[in-house]
Amino acid sequence: MGYLKLNNDCHLKLLESAYVYNIKKDELYEVNDKAIGFLMKCNGITPNLESEGEADFLSYCLSENILEELAEPKARKIFTNKSPEPSLRYLELQITNKCNLICKHCYLGEAGKTDLEYDTALNIFNEFEAMQGLRLLITGGEPILHKRFWEINQKLPEYGFRSILLSNGTLITNDIAERLNVHEVQVSIDGIENGHDAIRGKGSFKKAIAGIEALKSAGVDVSVATMIHSKNTEEFENLNKLIEKMAIVEWNVDVPCSSGYLLNNKDLLLPYSDAAKYMHYGFGGGSHGSVNDFACGSHLCAVTPQGKVIRCGFYPDAPLGDVKEGLRNCWERMQHIKLTELNCDCKYINECKGGCRYRAEIYKDVYAPDPVQCYARGVELAAS
């Protein structure tokens, strides 16, 4: 067989358990300690490893492209490190607060002129990788507007995490799509033309769809994020057909929280009980899941353009610290809420993981149920 090498798209992740993560396919494979020990040897230059591996396991790894067999040696550095617990799996990196749109539902509110420092961004990449991070969500504002975006983009292939650009899509041309080094771009599509343009501005829908088409032509995975609002509820069936036609890899559908510009556009808000009727649309795992007995969002944090580490984008005024203190130091200050601490004991709790903590806090308190998740599953709640 010659030499076994861990596929370049695969990385060993020592989280709460041991995993192999394929960053290109976004697949996470749980393995035992014996398997990790074997895979750590698969560096492309150690001969005759097939005699050490179990036949079934070896066959599976080759069929899943976790391993590749080489006739000639070719070195691959294999990096492992133990994550904190709970693990920081998803990092929302707001590299700028500049934006080319003024969306009526934007939870961040007024755009600014601040870019995250380039060197700070690279330090975050290194720390996130060392913490065994899985998915880096590069966002803004509109991240493409960062003054050194293309330098940041150039560095991304050096790291062992999946990079996902969150964009409104309107600035993505064929040239930009071809130059991107991210694994995926999530584009916001908030309805068909009328519903989308009602909150993002006339002409923004056509530009966003053109951006998606450019990304698909360039071979970039595309996901879509949709917010349920009063102007798009009649469009979901047609939007669903459009999503299917475009071969989107993931469709995240959610209800906006009352913050930022939405505070001045409350006519866009639907009662939670009405909005929840559309939560069955969408598919895919999303970026905010949790494992073991932790509530939703317990494996995620965010960094603002000013370098402040926060629980998520809804908590800009409650920083855990400055990223220059160390991402891990800030992460370990965060309150990680367990499902058993929530004031919820319904049969769906292990399915929804308690839902959004910010929405729960608006509804009642941080330990309350998320009303949207409850209504979506037919669990009635008293109005807040």
C-alpha positions, 0 to 999 in steps of 0.5 A: 500500500505504500504510504497513508496520508490524512486527506488535506481537507481532514483535520483531527479535532480533540473536542469533548470527544475525538473527531475527524473534521472534513472542512470541505464537506463539513462532515464531523466523524467521531472516532475513539482514542485508538483511531486518533492514535493511528490517524496521527501517524498517517503523515504521508511519510511513514511506510507500511501503516496498513499493518497497524490499522483495523481492516474495516476502519482502514477501508472506511477511511479510504472510502470516505476520503479521510485517508489517501494512499500514496505510492511515494512519500508526501509529508502532511503535518498533523496538528492536534490540541485539546479544546476547552470544555465546552468547546468553542466550535463556531466563531462569528468574526465581525471584521467590519461594521461597514455596509453598503445596505441599510436594512430595516431589520438589521440587528446591528443598527447603524453602520460604521467605519471600523475594520478589525485590525489585520494582525488581530484577525490573523491572531484570532485565526491562530487561536481559533485553530489552536482551540480546535474550532470548526467553523469561522463565520466571517461577517460584518457589516458587509465583510467584503468592504474591509480595507484588507479583505483580500489579504485576509482571504489569502490567508484562509487556506492555511488553517484547519477550519471551515471558513464561511463568508456571511454576505448580503450578496449584492457586491459579489461579481464573477471576479470576486467569486473566483477569488474567494478562498472561503469554503462557503458563502451564506447569502441573505435572501429574505423573500422573493423580490417584493419581500426581500426588497421591502427590507433591504432596498429596491434592486437588492434581490436581483443583485443578491441572486446574481451574486449566488449565481456567480458563486455557484459558477465558481464552484463555491458552496452557497447557503441562504439565511432568511428572516421571517417578517410581515412582508414575506410570509406569502412568499415562502412557497415560491422561495422554497422552490427557488432554493431547490432550483439553486441547489443551496447546501443549507437554508437557515430560517429564523425569526428576527430579534427586536434590536437595532433598526428593527426597533424603529420598524416594528411593523415588520415583526410578527407575533411569535406564534404567527412567525413560528408557523414558517420555521418548518422551512429550511434545512441543514444543521446550522451553526449554533448547535450544542452537544451533551447537556449544554443549551443552544449557543454554548459552543459559539461566541463573536468578536466585534470589529473593535476586538471585543469578545461577546456571547453573540452579535446581540450582546455588543454591550456585554463584552467578555473581554478584549481579544488581545487578552486571548480568545481562550481567556475570554471564552472561559469567562462566558456563562455556559448554560446547561439544559438542566438549568433552563426553566423548561422540561418539555419533551422537545428540549433535547431537540431544540436545545432550549433555542435562542438565549437572547430571544428567551431573555427578551421574552422573560429571562436567560433561563426561560424557554425560547418562545419561537421554538415552543410555538414551532412545536405546538407548545403554548406559552403565555404572551410576554 
